[in-house]
Amino acid sequence: MTDTTDLLSRTEERLRAALGEPDARAAVTFVGTDRIQVLRFTDPDRGLVRYATLGMSAAPMTDPTAVLADPVRGPRAELVLSLRAGRAATDEVLRPLAVFAASPQVEGVVVAPGGSLELGGPLWPGAPFTSVLVGEPGGLVPDLELPEPYDPVRFLPLLPMTPNEAAWKRVHGAAALEERWLARGTDLRDPRRAGVSLDG
């Protein structure tokens, strides 16, 4: 399989199988990059809205220090953000998600679990978050296995961070921040949550 259209079609099929039918989508194109789509999936039974990128996986992510980028081999990913519906203007997160998804092409970033993606401003109007922590794949949307020599497409959950949480994570690491969230019972899907206590 070498056709990008086929790869993205299969990626969207995997998203639909896991999340249902999207009820909205937007497309963003940045200079020098392929088009990135962001799909919205509403889950009224759980009171959630999920946003997933489509297009980031079209090319493998490559180490920015590599002399030559392999056009086939390398990690592939899409991003998934889950939030509680109706509590904030979270649809405005579409463009920031596209920015994050384009970062491997634009900045040579390899997006991987435990890493951070910084926006430099609120993720949506009035949001207390300016960055996200990249979580472990495989929970919500299973990996999409591709034939050799392609790496599988992994669907990476994004966990919004306040500026203080992001700064604390830079010092103590992703695992320590996730442990702090868990110990405090933090609702990471609440788009209006306060930052977790980082004292002690």
N, C-alpha and C positions, 0 to 999 in steps of 0.2 A: 504494500500500500504506500503510494508516494503522493497521492493527490491530496492537497490541503483541504479542498472542499469536502472530500470524503471523510477526512479526519475530523473536521469540525462538525459534520453531519452526525457522525457517530458520537462525538462528544455531547452534542445537544440531545441526542437520543438517551444517553446515560443520565443527563440532568432531568429529562422528562420522566424517565422511569423512576427516579428517586424522589422527585419533587412535584410531579404532576405537570399540568399544562401551564406555561407562562401566560400571564394576563397582560403583560406589557413588556416592551423592549426598546432600547435606545442604542444607537450606534455612534461611536466617536472615532474620529481619525486624527491622529497627530502627525505632524510633518515627519516624513521619513519612516513611518511605521505602517503596519497593516491595520485594517479596521478592527476595532474592539467593540463587541456588543455587550450590553448588560441586560440580562433577562430578570424579570420580577415574577416570583411565584408567591401567591397568597395561600396561606393555610388557615382558613377560618376556624377549623376544629381546634387548633392549638393557639389561635390568636396571634399567629406569626406571619411575617412577611420575609421572604428570602430573596436575596439578590445574588446572581451568579454571572460571572464573566464568561464570554465565549469569543475566542480568538487568540488569547494568550498562548494556548497550547499549539498553535499553528507552527511555531518554530521552537526548537529546543533552547533551553537557557544554557548559556555557555559562560565559563569562567572568564571574567574580564581580563585576566592576565594571560590567557591563551593566545598564542601567536596566530593560529588559524582556528576559526569557528567551524565545528563539524555541523553540516546542514541537516544531519539525520539523528546522530546520537546526542544524548543529553536529557536532563530532566524536563518534563512537560507538565504544565499545571494550569488550572483555572482556579478562581477565587470565589468563595461563597460566604456571604454575610447574612446572618439570621438575627432579626430584631422583632420585638413585640410591636404589633400593628396598632396604628391609631394614636400613638403617644407623642409623635413628633413628625416633622416634615422630612421623613427619612428618604423619600423618593429623590431628594436632592443629592443623595449619595452616589447617584449613577455616574456622574463625571469623575468624582474622586476614585471610584472603583476602576474606571477605565484608565485613569492615570496610573494607578498601582499595577494594573495588568500590562500596561505598555512599558513599565520600567525596565524589564529585561531587554527590550529592543532599544529603548532610549538611553538608558544609563548602564547597560551591561550588568544589571543586578540579577543574581540568582536567588529567587524567592524560595525559601525553605522553612520548615517548621522551626520555631524558636526565634526566627528573625522578626524584624520590625519594618513597617512601611510608614514613612512620615509624610504627612500632607503639608504641614506648615500653616494650616488653618483648620477651622471646624469641618468635620466630615459632612455635616449638613447644617443649615442655618440654626444657630443657637445650640449646637451640639457641644457637650463638654469634652469631646474627644477630638484629638488632632492626629492620631496615629492608630495603627492596629498591630496586634501581635499575631503572627502566623501560627495557627495551630496544627495539630497532627491530622493527616488525611485519613480517609477510610471509614469514618463514623457515619456521616450523613449520606454521602454519595460515594459508593465503592469506586476504587480505581478502575480505569478503562484500560485493559490490557491491549496492546497493539502487537502486530507481528514483528519478529526480529528484522532489523536491528533497532527498531524504535523502542524507546522507553515508554512505560505506561503513562497515561494522563492521570494526574492526581488532583483531587479537588480539595483545596486547602481552605479550612475555615478561618475567618478573620475575627479577632476579638478586639473590640475598640478599647483604647487606652486613653486615660486622661494624661495631660502633660506630666503631672507628678508621677503617675504610674510608669510612664515611659522612661522618665529619668531614673526611677528606682530600679527598673528592669535593666537599664544599661549598666548599673553598678552590681546588682545581685544576680542577674540572669533571668531567663524566661521561666525556668522551672520554679524558682523561688516566688516569682510573682503569681504564677498559677496556683501554687500552694497557698499563698496568702488569700487569693480570691476564694479558693475552696474552703479554707478555714473560716472565712467570714460569711460564707453563704452568699456570695455576690451573684446577683442575677445579671450575667454578662449580655443578655439579650435586651435588657431595659435601656432604651435610648436616652433616658433621662437620669440614669443612676448617678449617684455621687461616687467619687473616687474612693477606693478601699483605704482603710486606715493602714498607714505604712510605718507607724511608730512601734517600737518594741520588737 
